[in-house]
Amino acid sequence: MNAFPFFEYRNGELHAEDVSLVQVAASHGTPTYVYSRASLESAWQDFNHELQGRDALVCYAMKANSNLAVLRTFARLGAGFDIVSGGELRRVIAAGGDPARVIFSGVGKSEAEIAFALSQRILCFNIESVQELDRVAAVAVSAGCAAPISIRVNPNVDARTHPYISTGLRENKFGVDIETAFALYRRAARLNGVRIVGIDCHIGSQLTDPAPLFEAQDKMLEMVDALAGEGIAISHLDLGGGLGIRYRDESPPDPRAYMREVLRRIGQRRLRLLFEPGRNLVGNAGVLLTRVEFLKTGDVKNFAIVDAAMNDLLRPSLYGAHHEILPVRDIGAAPRRFDVVGPVCESGDFLGKDRSLATAPGELLAVMSAGAYGMVMASNYNTRARPAEVLVDGRQVHLVRLRERPEDLFSLERIPDCLAAR
Ligand SMILES: *Cc1c(COP(=O)(O)O)cnc(C)c1O
C-alpha cells in the first residue's frame, strides 16, 4: 500500500494530486511546504466514517498544523478544534471555525486566555490541575458565567512511543491521576463558576499500537460509571488524539478499525464522544519540498546539502524522527548513500541519514509525511526565513502562506537611542 496516495509519480515526476512538484518549485521556490486538500479531506472522512449517526465531535488538534487554510478545510467539514493557547483560538476565529466547537487543553492557561475563551463561549476547558480548576472558576465568576469543564485524567498508561511525545504516565506533567481526578470532580461539583460536562485523556502521540488507547479508554469508562454512582453526571467522553501514521514501515491501526473498537467498548452508555486527532489528519497530507545545493562527497560519508534545514523541519533533529525522502524527478543515475543535511550551523541539522538517493545539485527532493509538526515547529534560527506553504487542490496550487523575507525577521527589533550609530 502506498503510504502517500495523494503524492504519486506521473511521467517520472512526483505530483501532489494533479500538480507536479517541479511546477510548484518553479512558481513558489524552495523550501516550500506542500499540502494536498484531497489528502486532508480523505483523512477526515476516514476518521469520521464510523461516527456517522453518532453523537460525536472530532476536534482537530490544531497544534499539528495551524495554517488558516488547513483549519478552514476542516471547519468546512464540520470539525471542532482542540486548542492549547489563546493564540490558537484567535486562529480558529480567523479561519471561520466555530468557537462553540472548541476544547481548550494545556497545563498553563493564563487568566487572560481563560477570560477570552469564556467570552467566545467555547465548548469545554480541559482542566489539568486543582490550581487551574480554581483559576477557571474564579475567572468565570468574575465574568458572571460558569465554565464548562472536563478533568484531564492521566491514566498511567504507557503509550510506548517516544518519551518526548508520551504524556499518559504519572511522571508526565499532563493531567491528574485517577484519585486526584475524583477529588477534583467532587470539588468542581461544589464550586461556583464551573459546570462539569466531560472527562478526557490524551496519553501520547504517534501510537502505532492501539492497545494503550483502549486501556486508557476502559479506565475512563470505569470512572464515568463510578462518578455516575456518586451523582456526578458526565455527558461527554474525550479520548484525546495520538493515533499514529505511517512514516516508514509502521503499521498503525486503520482509523475505521480503531473507531469500531472504541464504539464496541462504549457499549450502551449514552455518552457524547469527542476526539482530538492531530497528526492522523494532517501528517501524510504534506511534504517539504527542497532543492539540493551541493553534493559533498568524501571517503567516509556523502552529504546532500539542501536548502531546507532543522529550522524548517525539526522532527529529525528533535526526536530522531524518520521522514522518507524522495527525488522529485527520476534522473536516471545510480543511487548513492547520503546524509541529507541543511545549511544550519549545527551537527544535529539533518533531515535524513544514510539515504539511498539518485540526485544531483539543482534537483528537488520531497521530504514526506511533513504535514504534522512541520511548519508549526519551524523557527528563524540562523535568521532563516520560514518556508512558504501551498495548498494543492486538484490542478490548482494556492499559496496559503507567503515565504518570509529576511527583513520580516528583525522588523520587531529596536536599537535603543543610547546605541546611536557613530
Ligand atoms: C498534541 C495533542 C493532541 C494531538 O496529538 P496527535 O498525536 O497529533 O493526535 C491531542 N490532544 C492534546 C491534549 C494534545 O496535546
The ligand as an SDF file (V2000), in Angstrom:
LIG
                    3D

 15 15  0  0  0  0  0  0  0  0999 V2000
   -0.9220   17.2090   20.8350 C   0  0  0  0  0  0  0  0  0  0  0  0
   -2.2380   16.8550   21.4190 C   0  0  0  0  0  0  0  0  0  0  0  0
   -3.1630   16.1280   20.6760 C   0  0  0  0  0  0  0  0  0  0  0  0
   -2.8870   15.6200   19.2920 C   0  0  0  0  0  0  0  0  0  0  0  0
   -1.9690   14.5810   19.2790 O   0  0  0  0  0  0  0  0  0  0  0  0
   -1.7000   13.7870   17.9200 P   0  0  0  0  0  0  0  0  0  0  0  0
   -0.7250   12.7530   18.2810 O   0  0  0  0  0  0  0  0  0  0  0  0
   -1.1830   14.7650   16.9430 O   0  0  0  0  0  0  0  0  0  0  0  0
   -3.0060   13.1910   17.5040 O   0  0  0  0  0  0  0  0  0  0  0  0
   -4.3950   15.8840   21.2380 C   0  0  0  0  0  0  0  0  0  0  0  0
   -4.6970   16.3210   22.4870 N   0  0  0  0  0  0  0  0  0  0  0  0
   -3.8180   17.0110   23.2410 C   0  0  0  0  0  0  0  0  0  0  0  0
   -4.2090   17.4510   24.5870 C   0  0  0  0  0  0  0  0  0  0  0  0
   -2.5680   17.2940   22.7330 C   0  0  0  0  0  0  0  0  0  0  0  0
   -1.6980   17.9800   23.4920 O   0  0  0  0  0  0  0  0  0  0  0  0
  1  2  1  0
  2  3  1  0
  2 14  2  0
  3  4  1  0
  3 10  2  0
  4  5  1  0
  5  6  1  0
  6  7  2  0
  6  8  1  0
  6  9  1  0
 10 11  1  0
 11 12  2  0
 12 13  1  0
 12 14  1  0
 14 15  1  0
M  END
$$$$
